Amino acid sequence: MRTETVAVNEFVTRQVPGSGKTYSTVMTFEDIALHAQIRLNQGNWRQGYREGVRLVTAAPDLLHNFVCPYVKLTPDTRLSAEVVKRREHEEPYIQIRALSGTPVKTGAVDLILYRHDVLAENNEQSTDADWELISINALPAGLDSMPMGPVTMMRNQLELPGGTRAHYSSEEWARSVRFWQQYAVIKGI
């Protein structure tokens, strides 16, 4: 059986300290992509929201290398809202951040891979590898899975710039909204 290759997509390189995204404290993006490649070829993955998207589960002994940027919302959590853009050619959206709270413990890490042909649909591939690491998602401890954010889902389903064609069920939409009513990214992490 042929080994499938995984490389770093430039989109994931925004996941650094201060970005509000999951990041690693010690592993490089290349280290993470290599780990994803090994785990992918071992069969440690599940199907993503469409064909050509896979979620690779990071090895449990590496979880301490990743920062989970979420806080559990309470009535005392202070929030801020800002209109931002992910990338220049995309529509702006309202970004909510927690200004207070303690980051939750990382329970699992999903390494999100897109197949080359899926990235090529919008000319978003960075390499010629079979798969590219496009996102690193730490899940709060106690959760088995984490829904995609509603803004990302909207961008995908409406096929807006920066989106990858998809259609979501009403339950997927409801789970996404519910998650983001319980958690927020803490500003500055």
CYANA upper distance limits for C-alpha pairs under 8 A (distance plus 0.5 A):
  3 THR  CA     41 ASN  CA      6.88
  4 GLU  CA     37 GLN  CA      7.47
  4 GLU  CA     40 LEU  CA      8.30
  4 GLU  CA     41 ASN  CA      7.08
  4 GLU  CA    130 ASP  CA      6.55
  4 GLU  CA    131 TRP  CA      7.98
  5 THR  CA     37 GLN  CA      6.50
  5 THR  CA    129 ALA  CA      5.99
  5 THR  CA    130 ASP  CA      5.72
  5 THR  CA    131 TRP  CA      6.61
  6 VAL  CA     33 ALA  CA      6.30
  6 VAL  CA     34 LEU  CA      7.18
  6 VAL  CA     36 ALA  CA      7.45
  6 VAL  CA     37 GLN  CA      5.66
  6 VAL  CA    113 LEU  CA      8.45
  6 VAL  CA    129 ALA  CA      6.31
  6 VAL  CA    130 ASP  CA      6.72
  6 VAL  CA    131 TRP  CA      5.19
  6 VAL  CA    132 GLU  CA      5.73
  6 VAL  CA    133 LEU  CA      7.27
  7 ALA  CA     30 GLU  CA      7.67
  7 ALA  CA     33 ALA  CA      6.13
  7 ALA  CA     34 LEU  CA      7.99
  7 ALA  CA    127 THR  CA      7.42
  7 ALA  CA    129 ALA  CA      6.41
  7 ALA  CA    131 TRP  CA      6.98
  7 ALA  CA    132 GLU  CA      5.31
  7 ALA  CA    133 LEU  CA      6.67
  8 VAL  CA     12 VAL  CA      7.71
  8 VAL  CA     29 PHE  CA      7.01
  8 VAL  CA     30 GLU  CA      6.87
  8 VAL  CA     33 ALA  CA      6.56
  8 VAL  CA    126 SER  CA      7.95
  8 VAL  CA    127 THR  CA      8.25
  8 VAL  CA    132 GLU  CA      5.95
  8 VAL  CA    133 LEU  CA      5.58
  8 VAL  CA    134 ILE  CA      7.61
  9 ASN  CA     13 THR  CA      7.94
  9 ASN  CA    125 GLN  CA      7.19
  9 ASN  CA    126 SER  CA      5.67
  9 ASN  CA    127 THR  CA      7.68
  9 ASN  CA    132 GLU  CA      5.86
  9 ASN  CA    133 LEU  CA      6.04
  9 ASN  CA    134 ILE  CA      5.95
 10 GLU  CA     14 ARG  CA      8.36
 10 GLU  CA    126 SER  CA      6.74
 10 GLU  CA    134 ILE  CA      8.05
 11 PHE  CA    134 ILE  CA      6.28
 11 PHE  CA    135 SER  CA      8.07
 12 VAL  CA    133 LEU  CA      7.25
 12 VAL  CA    134 ILE  CA      5.27
 12 VAL  CA    135 SER  CA      5.60
 12 VAL  CA    136 ILE  CA      7.83
 13 THR  CA     29 PHE  CA      7.67
 14 ARG  CA     19 SER  CA      7.47
 15 GLN  CA     19 SER  CA      6.53
 15 GLN  CA     20 GLY  CA      8.21
 15 GLN  CA     21 LYS  CA      5.77
 15 GLN  CA     22 THR  CA      6.63
 15 GLN  CA     23 TYR  CA      5.88
 15 GLN  CA    135 SER  CA      8.38
 15 GLN  CA    136 ILE  CA      8.20
 16 VAL  CA     21 LYS  CA      7.48
 16 VAL  CA     22 THR  CA      8.00
 16 VAL  CA     23 TYR  CA      5.91
 16 VAL  CA     24 SER  CA      8.20
 17 PRO  CA     21 LYS  CA      8.26
 17 PRO  CA     23 TYR  CA      7.14
 17 PRO  CA    188 GLY  CA      8.21
 17 PRO  CA    189 ILE  CA      6.31
 18 GLY  CA    187 LYS  CA      8.08
 18 GLY  CA    188 GLY  CA      5.14
 18 GLY  CA    189 ILE  CA      5.10
 19 SER  CA    188 GLY  CA      7.48
 19 SER  CA    189 ILE  CA      7.05
 20 GLY  CA     69 PRO  CA      6.55
 20 GLY  CA    185 VAL  CA      6.57
 20 GLY  CA    186 ILE  CA      7.25
 20 GLY  CA    187 LYS  CA      6.83
 20 GLY  CA    188 GLY  CA      6.96
 20 GLY  CA    189 ILE  CA      5.83
 21 LYS  CA     68 CYS  CA      8.34
 21 LYS  CA     69 PRO  CA      6.68
 21 LYS  CA    137 ASN  CA      8.28
 21 LYS  CA    185 VAL  CA      8.40
 21 LYS  CA    189 ILE  CA      8.14
 22 THR  CA     66 PHE  CA      7.23
 22 THR  CA     67 VAL  CA      6.08
 22 THR  CA     68 CYS  CA      6.03
 22 THR  CA     69 PRO  CA      6.45
 22 THR  CA    136 ILE  CA      6.48
 22 THR  CA    137 ASN  CA      6.22
 22 THR  CA    138 ALA  CA      6.34
 23 TYR  CA     66 PHE  CA      6.11
 23 TYR  CA     67 VAL  CA      6.16
 23 TYR  CA     68 CYS  CA      8.26
 23 TYR  CA    136 ILE  CA      7.52
 24 SER  CA     28 THR  CA      7.89
 24 SER  CA     65 ASN  CA      5.86
 24 SER  CA     66 PHE  CA      4.82
 24 SER  CA     67 VAL  CA      6.75
 25 THR  CA     65 ASN  CA      6.02
 25 THR  CA     66 PHE  CA      6.60
 25 THR  CA     67 VAL  CA      7.68
 26 VAL  CA     65 ASN  CA      6.65
 27 MET  CA     31 ASP  CA      6.20
 27 MET  CA     32 ILE  CA      6.93
 27 MET  CA     65 ASN  CA      7.61
 28 THR  CA     32 ILE  CA      6.83
 29 PHE  CA     33 ALA  CA      6.62
 30 GLU  CA     34 LEU  CA      6.63
 31 ASP  CA     35 HIS  CA      6.69
 32 ILE  CA     36 ALA  CA      6.60
 33 ALA  CA     37 GLN  CA      6.61
 33 ALA  CA    132 GLU  CA      8.25
 33 ALA  CA    133 LEU  CA      6.60
 34 LEU  CA     38 ILE  CA      6.80
 35 HIS  CA     39 ARG  CA      6.68
 35 HIS  CA     58 ALA  CA      8.04
 36 ALA  CA     40 LEU  CA      6.31
 36 ALA  CA     56 VAL  CA      6.76
 36 ALA  CA     57 THR  CA      8.42
 36 ALA  CA     58 ALA  CA      7.62
 36 ALA  CA    111 LEU  CA      7.13
 36 ALA  CA    133 LEU  CA      8.40
 37 GLN  CA     41 ASN  CA      6.66
 38 ILE  CA     42 GLN  CA      6.75
 39 ARG  CA     43 GLY  CA      6.83
 39 ARG  CA     44 ASN  CA      5.69
 39 ARG  CA     45 TRP  CA      7.84
 39 ARG  CA     56 VAL  CA      7.20
 39 ARG  CA     57 THR  CA      7.83
 39 ARG  CA     58 ALA  CA      7.85
 39 ARG  CA     59 ALA  CA      8.44
 40 LEU  CA     44 ASN  CA      6.03
 40 LEU  CA     45 TRP  CA      6.45
 40 LEU  CA     56 VAL  CA      6.68
 44 ASN  CA     56 VAL  CA      6.39
 44 ASN  CA     57 THR  CA      6.45
 45 TRP  CA     54 ARG  CA      6.86
 45 TRP  CA     55 LEU  CA      5.85
 45 TRP  CA     56 VAL  CA      4.64
 45 TRP  CA     57 THR  CA      6.35
 46 ARG  CA     54 ARG  CA      6.30
 46 ARG  CA     55 LEU  CA      5.84
 46 ARG  CA     56 VAL  CA      7.10
 47 GLN  CA     51 GLU  CA      7.78
 47 GLN  CA     53 VAL  CA      6.96
 47 GLN  CA     54 ARG  CA      5.39
 47 GLN  CA     55 LEU  CA      6.83
 48 GLY  CA     52 GLY  CA      8.21
 48 GLY  CA     53 VAL  CA      5.31
 48 GLY  CA     54 ARG  CA      5.22
 48 GLY  CA     55 LEU  CA      6.32
 49 TYR  CA     53 VAL  CA      7.12
 49 TYR  CA    166 ALA  CA      7.87
 50 ARG  CA    166 ALA  CA      7.24
 52 GLY  CA    114 TYR  CA      6.31
 52 GLY  CA    115 ARG  CA      5.48
 52 GLY  CA    117 ASP  CA      8.27
 52 GLY  CA    118 VAL  CA      6.64
 53 VAL  CA    112 ILE  CA      7.72
 53 VAL  CA    113 LEU  CA      6.22
 53 VAL  CA    114 TYR  CA      5.16
 53 VAL  CA    115 ARG  CA      6.84
 53 VAL  CA    118 VAL  CA      8.44
 54 ARG  CA    112 ILE  CA      6.49
 54 ARG  CA    113 LEU  CA      5.71
 54 ARG  CA    114 TYR  CA      7.08
 55 LEU  CA    110 ASP  CA      6.16
 55 LEU  CA    111 LEU  CA      6.10
 55 LEU  CA    112 ILE  CA      5.27
 55 LEU  CA    113 LEU  CA      6.79
 56 VAL  CA    110 ASP  CA      6.02
 56 VAL  CA    111 LEU  CA      5.46
 56 VAL  CA    112 ILE  CA      6.88
 56 VAL  CA    113 LEU  CA      7.88
 57 THR  CA    108 ALA  CA      7.98
 57 THR  CA    109 VAL  CA      6.59
 57 THR  CA    110 ASP  CA      5.41
 57 THR  CA    111 LEU  CA      6.82
 58 ALA  CA     62 LEU  CA      7.42
 58 ALA  CA     63 LEU  CA      7.89
 58 ALA  CA    108 ALA  CA      7.71
 58 ALA  CA    109 VAL  CA      5.95
 58 ALA  CA    110 ASP  CA      6.64
 58 ALA  CA    111 LEU  CA      7.25
 59 ALA  CA     63 LEU  CA      7.69
 60 PRO  CA    108 ALA  CA      7.60
 62 LEU  CA     66 PHE  CA      8.14
 63 LEU  CA    106 THR  CA      7.16
 63 LEU  CA    107 GLY  CA      7.90
 63 LEU  CA    108 ALA  CA      6.98
 63 LEU  CA    109 VAL  CA      7.23
 64 HIS  CA    106 THR  CA      8.06
 66 PHE  CA    106 THR  CA      7.83
 66 PHE  CA    109 VAL  CA      8.29
 66 PHE  CA    138 ALA  CA      7.57
 67 VAL  CA    106 THR  CA      7.36
 67 VAL  CA    138 ALA  CA      7.57
 68 CYS  CA    103 PRO  CA      7.20
 68 CYS  CA    104 VAL  CA      7.07
 68 CYS  CA    105 LYS  CA      7.11
 68 CYS  CA    106 THR  CA      5.82
 68 CYS  CA    137 ASN  CA      8.46
 68 CYS  CA    138 ALA  CA      5.63
 68 CYS  CA    139 LEU  CA      7.31
 68 CYS  CA    140 PRO  CA      7.28
 69 PRO  CA    103 PRO  CA      6.46
 69 PRO  CA    104 VAL  CA      7.99
 69 PRO  CA    138 ALA  CA      8.32
 69 PRO  CA    185 VAL  CA      5.90
 69 PRO  CA    186 ILE  CA      6.50
 69 PRO  CA    189 ILE  CA      6.58
 70 TYR  CA    103 PRO  CA      5.80
 70 TYR  CA    104 VAL  CA      6.45
 70 TYR  CA    140 PRO  CA      7.75
 70 TYR  CA    183 TYR  CA      6.68
 70 TYR  CA    184 ALA  CA      5.88
 70 TYR  CA    185 VAL  CA      4.91
 70 TYR  CA    186 ILE  CA      6.32
 71 VAL  CA     98 ALA  CA      7.87
 71 VAL  CA    101 GLY  CA      6.43
 71 VAL  CA    102 THR  CA      6.32
 71 VAL  CA    103 PRO  CA      5.24
 71 VAL  CA    104 VAL  CA      6.05
 71 VAL  CA    183 TYR  CA      6.09
 71 VAL  CA    184 ALA  CA      6.07
 71 VAL  CA    185 VAL  CA      6.76
 71 VAL  CA    186 ILE  CA      6.75
 72 LYS  CA    101 GLY  CA      8.10
 72 LYS  CA    103 PRO  CA      8.29
 72 LYS  CA    104 VAL  CA      7.54
 72 LYS  CA    182 GLN  CA      6.48
 72 LYS  CA    183 TYR  CA      5.17
 72 LYS  CA    184 ALA  CA      7.29
 73 LEU  CA     77 THR  CA      6.38
 73 LEU  CA    101 GLY  CA      8.41
 73 LEU  CA    181 GLN  CA      8.22
 73 LEU  CA    182 GLN  CA      5.88
 73 LEU  CA    183 TYR  CA      5.80
 73 LEU  CA    184 ALA  CA      7.24
 77 THR  CA     98 ALA  CA      7.10
 77 THR  CA     99 LEU  CA      7.65
 77 THR  CA    100 SER  CA      6.14
 77 THR  CA    101 GLY  CA      6.88
 78 ARG  CA     98 ALA  CA      6.31
 78 ARG  CA     99 LEU  CA      5.72
 78 ARG  CA    100 SER  CA      6.16
 79 LEU  CA     96 ILE  CA      7.23
 79 LEU  CA     97 ARG  CA      6.08
 79 LEU  CA     98 ALA  CA      4.98
 79 LEU  CA     99 LEU  CA      5.95
 79 LEU  CA    100 SER  CA      8.15
 80 SER  CA     96 ILE  CA      6.19
 80 SER  CA     97 ARG  CA      5.83
 80 SER  CA     98 ALA  CA      6.94
 80 SER  CA     99 LEU  CA      7.31
 81 ALA  CA     94 ILE  CA      6.88
 81 ALA  CA     95 GLN  CA      6.05
 81 ALA  CA     96 ILE  CA      5.10
 81 ALA  CA     97 ARG  CA      7.03
 82 GLU  CA     94 ILE  CA      6.09
 82 GLU  CA     95 GLN  CA      5.77
 82 GLU  CA     96 ILE  CA      7.20
 83 VAL  CA     92 PRO  CA      6.73
 83 VAL  CA     93 TYR  CA      5.98
 83 VAL  CA     94 ILE  CA      5.09
 83 VAL  CA     95 GLN  CA      6.61
 84 VAL  CA     92 PRO  CA      5.69
 84 VAL  CA     93 TYR  CA      6.13
 84 VAL  CA     94 ILE  CA      6.93
 84 VAL  CA     95 GLN  CA      7.07
 85 LYS  CA     90 GLU  CA      6.88
 85 LYS  CA     91 GLU  CA      6.82
 85 LYS  CA     92 PRO  CA      4.93
 85 LYS  CA     93 TYR  CA      6.85
 86 ARG  CA     90 GLU  CA      7.22
 86 ARG  CA     92 PRO  CA      8.00
 89 HIS  CA    161 PRO  CA      7.25
 89 HIS  CA    162 GLY  CA      8.29
 90 GLU  CA    160 LEU  CA      8.18
 90 GLU  CA    161 PRO  CA      5.86
 90 GLU  CA    162 GLY  CA      6.61
 91 GLU  CA    161 PRO  CA      7.97
 93 TYR  CA    151 VAL  CA      7.99
 96 ILE  CA    184 ALA  CA      7.55
 96 ILE  CA    185 VAL  CA      7.99
 97 ARG  CA    184 ALA  CA      6.45
 97 ARG  CA    185 VAL  CA      5.74
 97 ARG  CA    186 ILE  CA      6.00
 97 ARG  CA    187 LYS  CA      5.92
 98 ALA  CA    184 ALA  CA      6.29
 98 ALA  CA    185 VAL  CA      6.38
 98 ALA  CA    186 ILE  CA      4.99
 98 ALA  CA    187 LYS  CA      6.28
 99 LEU  CA    186 ILE  CA      6.61
 99 LEU  CA    187 LYS  CA      6.29
100 SER  CA    186 ILE  CA      7.52
101 GLY  CA    186 ILE  CA      7.85
103 PRO  CA    186 ILE  CA      7.62
104 VAL  CA    140 PRO  CA      6.43
104 VAL  CA    141 ALA  CA      7.60
105 LYS  CA    140 PRO  CA      6.40
105 LYS  CA    141 ALA  CA      6.01
106 THR  CA    138 ALA  CA      6.48
106 THR  CA    139 LEU  CA      6.33
106 THR  CA    140 PRO  CA      5.59
106 THR  CA    141 ALA  CA      5.81
107 GLY  CA    138 ALA  CA      7.77
107 GLY  CA    139 LEU  CA      6.08
107 GLY  CA    140 PRO  CA      5.71
107 GLY  CA    141 ALA  CA      4.08
107 GLY  CA    142 GLY  CA      6.89
107 GLY  CA    143 LEU  CA      7.65
108 ALA  CA    138 ALA  CA      6.35
108 ALA  CA    139 LEU  CA      5.71
108 ALA  CA    140 PRO  CA      7.72
108 ALA  CA    141 ALA  CA      7.49
109 VAL  CA    136 ILE  CA      7.53
109 VAL  CA    137 ASN  CA      6.06
109 VAL  CA    138 ALA  CA      4.83
109 VAL  CA    139 LEU  CA      6.41
110 ASP  CA    136 ILE  CA      6.54
110 ASP  CA    137 ASN  CA      5.60
110 ASP  CA    138 ALA  CA      6.89
110 ASP  CA    139 LEU  CA      8.14
111 LEU  CA    133 LEU  CA      7.31
111 LEU  CA    134 ILE  CA      8.44
111 LEU  CA    135 SER  CA      6.64
111 LEU  CA    136 ILE  CA      5.31
111 LEU  CA    137 ASN  CA      6.87
112 ILE  CA    133 LEU  CA      6.33
112 ILE  CA    134 ILE  CA      6.32
112 ILE  CA    135 SER  CA      5.54
112 ILE  CA    136 ILE  CA      6.66
112 ILE  CA    137 ASN  CA      8.02
113 LEU  CA    131 TRP  CA      6.46
113 LEU  CA    132 GLU  CA      5.81
113 LEU  CA    133 LEU  CA      5.15
113 LEU  CA    134 ILE  CA      6.37
113 LEU  CA    135 SER  CA      7.84
114 TYR  CA    118 VAL  CA      6.88
114 TYR  CA    119 LEU  CA      7.00
114 TYR  CA    131 TRP  CA      5.99
114 TYR  CA    132 GLU  CA      5.96
114 TYR  CA    133 LEU  CA      7.25
114 TYR  CA    134 ILE  CA      7.31
115 ARG  CA    119 LEU  CA      7.03
115 ARG  CA    130 ASP  CA      6.36
115 ARG  CA    131 TRP  CA      4.85
115 ARG  CA    132 GLU  CA      6.98
116 HIS  CA    120 ALA  CA      6.61
116 HIS  CA    125 GLN  CA      6.90
116 HIS  CA    128 ASP  CA      7.59
116 HIS  CA    129 ALA  CA      7.23
116 HIS  CA    130 ASP  CA      5.93
116 HIS  CA    131 TRP  CA      6.01
116 HIS  CA    132 GLU  CA      7.50
117 ASP  CA    121 GLU  CA      6.95
118 VAL  CA    122 ASN  CA      8.34
118 VAL  CA    164 THR  CA      8.23
119 LEU  CA    123 ASN  CA      6.62
119 LEU  CA    124 GLU  CA      5.44
119 LEU  CA    125 GLN  CA      5.45
119 LEU  CA    164 THR  CA      8.49
120 ALA  CA    124 GLU  CA      6.29
120 ALA  CA    125 GLN  CA      6.19
121 GLU  CA    164 THR  CA      8.40
122 ASN  CA    162 GLY  CA      8.48
122 ASN  CA    164 THR  CA      8.05
125 GLN  CA    132 GLU  CA      8.10
126 SER  CA    132 GLU  CA      8.31
127 THR  CA    132 GLU  CA      8.13
139 LEU  CA    143 LEU  CA      7.07
139 LEU  CA    144 ASP  CA      8.44
139 LEU  CA    145 SER  CA      7.53
139 LEU  CA    146 MET  CA      6.86
146 MET  CA    179 PHE  CA      8.22
147 PRO  CA    172 GLU  CA      7.83
147 PRO  CA    175 ARG  CA      6.93
147 PRO  CA    176 SER  CA      5.57
147 PRO  CA    179 PHE  CA      7.70
148 MET  CA    152 THR  CA      7.29
148 MET  CA    153 MET  CA      7.12
148 MET  CA    176 SER  CA      6.65
149 GLY  CA    153 MET  CA      6.78
149 GLY  CA    176 SER  CA      6.37
149 GLY  CA    177 VAL  CA      8.26
149 GLY  CA    180 TRP  CA      8.08
150 PRO  CA    154 MET  CA      6.52
150 PRO  CA    173 TRP  CA      7.40
150 PRO  CA    176 SER  CA      6.35
150 PRO  CA    177 VAL  CA      6.99
151 VAL  CA    155 ARG  CA      6.67
152 THR  CA    156 ASN  CA      6.67
152 THR  CA    163 GLY  CA      7.65
153 MET  CA    157 GLN  CA      6.47
153 MET  CA    166 ALA  CA      8.45
153 MET  CA    168 TYR  CA      8.06
153 MET  CA    173 TRP  CA      8.44
154 MET  CA    158 LEU  CA      6.43
155 ARG  CA    159 GLU  CA      6.36
155 ARG  CA    160 LEU  CA      5.54
155 ARG  CA    161 PRO  CA      7.73
155 ARG  CA    162 GLY  CA      7.45
155 ARG  CA    163 GLY  CA      5.35
155 ARG  CA    164 THR  CA      8.19
156 ASN  CA    160 LEU  CA      6.99
156 ASN  CA    162 GLY  CA      8.24
156 ASN  CA    163 GLY  CA      4.61
156 ASN  CA    164 THR  CA      5.35
156 ASN  CA    165 ARG  CA      5.62
156 ASN  CA    166 ALA  CA      6.00
156 ASN  CA    167 HIS  CA      8.10
157 GLN  CA    163 GLY  CA      8.11
157 GLN  CA    164 THR  CA      8.27
157 GLN  CA    165 ARG  CA      6.46
157 GLN  CA    166 ALA  CA      5.48
157 GLN  CA    167 HIS  CA      5.68
157 GLN  CA    168 TYR  CA      7.68
158 LEU  CA    163 GLY  CA      8.37
158 LEU  CA    165 ARG  CA      8.16
159 GLU  CA    163 GLY  CA      5.95
159 GLU  CA    164 THR  CA      6.91
159 GLU  CA    165 ARG  CA      6.00
159 GLU  CA    166 ALA  CA      8.27
168 TYR  CA    172 GLU  CA      6.50
168 TYR  CA    173 TRP  CA      7.29
169 SER  CA    173 TRP  CA      6.98
170 SER  CA    174 ALA  CA      6.63
171 GLU  CA    175 ARG  CA      6.57
172 GLU  CA    176 SER  CA      6.73
173 TRP  CA    177 VAL  CA      6.80
174 ALA  CA    178 ARG  CA      6.53
175 ARG  CA    179 PHE  CA      6.63
176 SER  CA    180 TRP  CA      6.90
177 VAL  CA    181 GLN  CA      6.76
178 ARG  CA    182 GLN  CA      7.12
179 PHE  CA    183 TYR  CA      6.70
180 TRP  CA    184 ALA  CA      6.89
